[in-house]
Amino acid sequence: MNILKLSTKNLSGNALTTVLNIILVAFGVGILSILFLASTQIGNKLESNSKDIDLVVGAKGSPLQLILSSIYHIDFPTGNIPAKDAQELMQNPMVKRAVPLALGDNYQGYRIVGTDSTFTGLYGLKIAEGTFWNKDLDATIGSAVAQESKLKVGDKFFGAHGLSNSDDEHKQHAYKVTGILAPQGNVTDNLILTNIGSVYKMHEPSHEEEKAHHGEEEKEINNREITSLLIQYRSPMSVVVFPRMVNQSTNMQAASPAMESARLFSLIGVGIDTLKWFAILIMAISALSVFISLFNSMKEKKYDLAIMRCLGASRIKIFFLVMLEGLLITLTGAIVGLVIGHVALSMIGHFQESAQARLTGAYFVADELYLIGAGMAIGIIAAIIPAIQTYRVDIASTLSKDK
């Protein structure tokens, strides 16, 4: 007797209940799959983008906003800081490396970042094609920018004012693509890098305005501003001393990526935990539903099972027949749920506005294997009582009764 074939026929004979149970299991597994995938990707992005940055210095405001805008490029900056003050901090003995950033423009939603060569060392950037920027209006673009925008080495483009809106273009100056970065697997894939002088030039007045405001120009040049500094410490002692010095003795603020990222993830974690418990509740309901359907099915088929016993089927085979039905339902539901989770996350990522924080369904985590195991465990738990009842069926008393 082929118990797999018989189990499949039994389930197809009660197709509506079987499909409902599969959907319940799939829904619970799908939610958990999305949560595992999303939380893992977010955690990896937070770690990979800030692993070599000890501190971010910028204008006073929200520390979390400063971190999000300067490291992850998914929020607006808290403001600007005087370039002169930033230069003094860069020369502080406690600072090993300081990377200046000047933000404010974008191209098709990709942020244009004014910086210097220390940025390439901080992220270990490598060129796939062309060269790094070396003068005003040169631009080196990330791999994702090149792929999505179709820009090539030698192409020119206009930046737009703001960090997301592409309406207000700076038509007076065009950037030239001098190089394309090799894929880094971090935020730099979605950035356009240039020197800080290019950012200043984009916001200089036109030739006519320059004539009219010639007296103010010198003052503006002498009061240049940047957005923030990414800092690496020279020694562990700086962790305590340097941020306090910045916050108390300057008009700037210092924010720790490690602390702010942990706070951000804890805030996200509250929602994730709530959804996890909701998904676990759905899976518990699905286990109860599978149990009830198998229990009722075995009661209805008690006579047929007794006939099978008379025809030579052993107690063990009948036991495993019921167990297999439970496993088939929940295992199918778990696999369908994983597919739903990946497809749903791909759709979510497709409609995300921020390319820097984009999620993908083309990603797998080890925790998903536990979901398949959990689905099988649910099937075993749900089927064990009906299977034991079937194992204990008394052939004589069952056949002596009217069907």
C-alpha positions in Angstrom: 0.0 0.0 0.0 1.4 3.4 -1.0 0.6 5.6 2.0 1.8 8.8 0.2 -0.6 8.3 -2.7 -3.4 7.4 -0.3 -2.7 10.4 1.9 -2.8 12.7 -1.1 -6.2 11.2 -2.2 -7.6 11.6 1.3 -6.6 15.3 1.3 -7.9 16.0 -2.2 -11.2 14.4 -1.2 -11.6 17.2 1.3 -10.0 19.9 -0.9 -11.7 22.9 0.7 -10.6 22.2 4.2 -7.1 21.2 3.0 -6.6 24.5 1.1 -7.9 26.5 4.0 -5.4 24.8 6.4 -2.5 25.3 3.9 -3.5 29.0 3.6 -3.4 29.5 7.4 0.0 27.9 7.7 1.3 29.8 4.7 0.0 33.1 6.1 1.8 32.6 9.4 5.1 31.4 7.8 4.9 34.2 5.2 4.7 36.9 7.9 7.6 35.4 9.8 9.6 35.0 6.6 9.1 38.7 5.8 10.2 39.7 9.3 13.3 37.5 9.3 14.4 38.8 5.8 13.6 42.4 6.6 15.2 42.5 10.0 18.3 40.7 8.8 18.8 43.0 5.8 18.2 46.1 7.9 20.7 44.9 10.5 23.3 44.1 7.9 22.9 47.5 6.2 23.2 49.3 9.6 26.4 47.3 10.3 28.1 47.5 6.9 27.5 51.2 6.4 28.8 52.3 9.8 31.3 49.6 10.8 34.4 51.9 10.5 32.7 55.2 11.7 33.1 56.0 15.4 31.4 59.4 15.4 29.4 61.8 13.2 29.7 65.5 13.9 27.1 67.9 12.4 24.7 70.7 13.2 22.7 70.5 16.5 19.4 68.7 16.3 18.3 65.1 16.4 21.3 62.7 16.7 19.4 60.0 15.0 18.6 62.3 12.1 22.3 63.2 11.8 23.3 59.5 11.6 20.5 58.7 9.1 21.4 61.5 6.8 25.2 61.3 7.0 25.8 57.5 7.0 22.7 55.9 5.6 21.5 58.8 3.4 17.9 58.2 4.2 16.9 61.4 6.0 17.5 65.2 5.7 20.5 66.7 7.4 20.1 68.7 10.6 21.8 71.7 9.0 25.3 72.8 8.1 28.4 73.5 10.1 31.1 76.1 9.5 33.9 74.6 7.4 36.5 76.4 9.6 35.2 74.8 12.8 35.1 71.4 11.0 38.7 71.8 9.9 39.8 72.4 13.5 38.1 69.2 14.6 39.8 67.3 11.8 43.2 68.4 13.1 42.4 67.3 16.7 45.0 64.8 18.1 42.2 62.4 19.1 41.1 62.1 15.5 42.7 59.4 13.3 40.6 60.1 10.2 37.9 62.7 9.4 35.8 62.7 6.3 33.9 65.9 5.4 30.5 65.6 3.7 28.6 68.3 1.8 25.0 67.3 0.9 22.1 69.1 -0.7 21.7 67.8 -4.3 20.5 64.7 -6.1 20.2 63.1 -9.5 17.1 61.1 -10.1 16.8 60.5 -6.4 20.4 59.4 -6.0 22.3 61.7 -3.6 25.3 63.8 -4.7 27.9 63.7 -2.0 30.7 66.3 -1.9 33.7 64.8 -0.1 37.4 64.2 -0.5 39.8 61.2 -1.1 39.5 60.1 2.6 36.0 58.9 1.8 37.4 56.3 -0.6 39.7 55.0 2.1 37.0 54.9 4.7 34.8 52.6 2.6 37.6 50.8 0.8 36.1 51.9 -2.6 37.4 50.4 -5.8 36.9 51.5 -9.4 35.3 49.2 -11.9 35.6 51.6 -14.8 37.3 55.0 -15.4 38.8 56.9 -12.5 37.9 58.7 -9.3 37.0 62.3 -9.4 39.9 64.7 -9.4 38.6 68.2 -10.1 35.4 70.3 -9.9 32.3 68.8 -11.6 33.9 65.4 -11.9 31.7 62.6 -10.5 32.3 59.0 -9.6 29.0 57.1 -9.4 28.0 53.9 -7.5 27.3 50.7 -9.3 23.5 50.8 -8.6 23.4 54.4 -9.9 25.1 53.4 -13.1 22.8 50.4 -13.6 19.6 52.3 -12.9 20.4 55.6 -14.6 22.3 54.1 -17.6 25.1 56.7 -17.1 28.4 55.7 -18.6 31.9 57.1 -18.2 32.1 60.4 -20.2 28.4 61.1 -19.9 27.2 64.5 -18.4 24.2 65.1 -16.2 22.6 68.0 -14.2 22.2 67.8 -10.4 18.9 68.9 -8.9 18.5 70.9 -5.7 17.3 68.9 -2.7 17.7 65.3 -1.7 14.9 63.6 -3.6 13.1 66.1 -5.9 14.5 66.4 -9.4 12.5 69.4 -10.6 14.9 72.2 -9.6 18.0 71.4 -11.8 21.2 73.3 -11.7 21.4 74.0 -15.4 24.4 76.3 -15.1 26.8 73.5 -14.5 26.9 69.8 -15.6 28.7 67.0 -13.9 30.8 64.6 -15.9 31.1 60.9 -15.1 34.7 60.0 -14.7 34.3 56.6 -13.1 32.0 53.9 -11.9 32.6 52.2 -8.6 32.8 48.4 -8.2 29.8 47.0 -6.3 30.4 47.5 -2.5 27.3 46.0 -1.0 26.7 49.1 1.0 25.3 52.6 0.7 28.0 53.8 -1.6 26.4 51.8 -4.4 23.7 54.4 -4.5 25.7 57.5 -4.2 27.3 60.0 -6.6 30.6 61.2 -5.3 32.3 64.5 -6.2 34.6 67.0 -4.5 33.2 69.7 -2.1 34.2 72.4 -4.5 31.6 71.1 -7.0 28.8 71.4 -4.4 29.9 75.0 -3.7 30.0 75.8 -7.4 26.4 74.4 -7.9 25.1 76.9 -5.4 27.1 79.9 -6.6 25.1 82.8 -8.1 24.9 83.1 -11.9 27.2 85.6 -13.8 24.6 88.4 -13.6 24.0 87.8 -9.9 27.7 87.7 -9.3 28.1 91.2 -10.7 25.3 92.5 -8.6 26.5 90.9 -5.4 30.2 91.2 -5.8 30.6 92.8 -2.4 28.9 89.8 -0.7 30.8 87.2 -2.6 34.0 87.4 -0.6 32.1 87.1 2.6 30.3 84.0 1.4 33.6 82.3 0.3 35.2 83.0 3.7 32.2 81.5 5.4 31.9 78.1 3.6 29.9 75.4 5.3 29.7 71.6 5.1 27.1 69.2 6.2 29.0 66.8 8.6 32.1 65.0 9.5 32.6 61.2 9.7 35.2 60.5 12.3 37.5 57.6 13.3 39.2 57.8 16.7 42.9 57.5 17.2 42.5 55.7 20.5 39.7 54.1 22.7 40.1 57.0 25.2 38.6 59.3 22.6 35.2 57.6 23.0 34.5 59.3 26.3 36.4 62.6 25.8 35.8 63.7 22.2 32.0 63.6 22.0 31.6 65.5 25.3 34.1 68.1 24.1 32.2 68.6 20.8 28.8 68.8 22.5 29.8 71.1 25.3 32.4 73.5 23.8 31.2 73.9 20.2 28.0 74.8 18.4 28.0 71.4 16.8 26.8 68.0 18.0 28.4 64.6 18.1 26.4 61.4 17.5 27.5 57.8 17.9 26.4 55.5 15.1 26.6 52.5 17.3 24.3 54.0 19.9 21.8 55.6 17.5 21.7 52.5 15.3 21.0 50.4 18.4 18.2 52.8 19.4 16.8 52.7 15.9 16.8 48.9 15.8 15.2 48.7 19.2 12.3 51.0 18.0 11.9 48.8 14.9 12.1 45.7 17.1 9.0 46.6 19.0 6.9 46.4 15.8 8.7 43.3 14.6 8.1 41.5 17.9 4.4 42.4 17.8 4.1 41.0 14.3 6.0 37.9 15.2 3.6 37.1 18.0 0.7 37.7 15.6 2.2 35.2 13.1 2.8 32.7 15.8 -0.9 33.0 16.9 -1.9 32.4 13.3 0.3 29.3 13.1 -1.2 28.0 16.4 -4.7 28.5 14.9 -3.6 26.6 11.8 -2.4 23.7 14.0 -5.8 23.6 15.8 -7.5 23.7 12.4 -5.4 20.8 11.0 -6.1 18.8 14.2 -9.9 19.3 14.0 -10.0 18.5 10.3 -7.9 15.3 10.8 -9.8 14.3 13.9 -13.2 14.6 12.1 -11.8 13.0 9.0 -10.6 10.0 11.0 -14.0 9.6 12.7 -15.8 9.6 9.4 -13.3 7.1 7.9 -13.1 4.8 10.9 -15.0 2.1 9.0 -12.8 2.4 5.9 -9.7 2.2 8.0 -11.0 -1.0 9.7 -11.5 -2.5 6.2 -7.9 -1.5 5.3 -6.7 -3.3 8.4 -8.6 -6.4 7.3 -7.0 -6.2 3.9 -3.6 -6.4 5.4 -2.6 -2.8 6.4 -0.8 -2.8 9.7 -1.5 -0.5 12.7 1.8 1.3 12.0 0.9 2.0 8.3 -2.5 3.4 9.3 -0.7 5.5 12.0 1.7 6.9 9.5 -1.0 7.5 7.0 -2.7 10.0 9.3 0.7 11.6 10.4 1.6 12.0 6.7 -1.6 13.9 6.0 -0.8 16.4 8.7 2.8 16.8 7.5 1.7 17.2 3.9 -0.7 20.0 4.8 1.8 22.0 7.0 4.9 21.3 4.9 3.1 22.6 1.8 1.8 25.6 3.7 5.4 26.4 4.9 6.8 26.2 1.4 4.0 28.3 0.0 4.5 30.8 2.9 8.2 31.2 2.1 7.5 31.9 -1.5 4.9 34.4 -0.5 7.3 36.1 1.9 10.0 36.5 -0.7 7.6 37.7 -3.4 6.0 40.2 -0.9 9.3 41.6 0.2 10.4 42.0 -3.5 7.2 44.0 -4.1 7.8 46.1 -0.9 11.4 46.8 -2.1 10.2 47.8 -5.6 7.8 50.5 -4.2 10.3 51.9 -1.6 11.3 55.5 -2.3 14.7 55.3 -0.8 17.2 53.3 -2.8 19.6 53.3 0.1 17.3 51.3 2.4 15.7 49.1 -0.3 14.9 45.6 0.7 15.0 42.6 -1.7 13.3 39.2 -1.8 16.3 37.7 -3.5 17.9 37.0 -0.2 17.9 33.9 2.1 18.6 33.5 5.8 19.2 30.4 7.9 16.2 31.2 10.1 13.9 30.3 7.2 15.0 26.7 7.6 13.5 26.8 11.1 10.2 27.9 9.6 10.1 24.7 7.5 10.9 22.8 10.6 8.2 24.6 12.5 5.7 23.8 9.8 6.6 20.1 10.1 6.4 20.2 13.9 2.9 21.8 13.6 1.9 18.9 11.3 3.2 16.3 13.8 1.6 17.9 16.8 -1.8 18.4 15.0 -1.8 14.8 13.7 -0.5 12.9 16.7 -3.8 12.5 18.6 -5.9 11.5 15.5 -3.1 9.1 14.5 -3.1 7.5 18.0 -6.8 7.1 17.9 -6.6 5.4 14.5 -3.8 3.1 15.8 -6.2 2.0 18.6 -9.2 1.3 16.4 -10.8 -2.0 17.3 -11.5 -3.8 14.0 -14.2 -6.2 15.3 -16.3 -3.6 17.1 -16.0 -1.1 14.3 -17.1 -3.6 11.6 -19.9 -4.9 13.8 -21.5 -1.5 13.8 -23.4 0.0 10.8 -21.3 2.2 8.7 
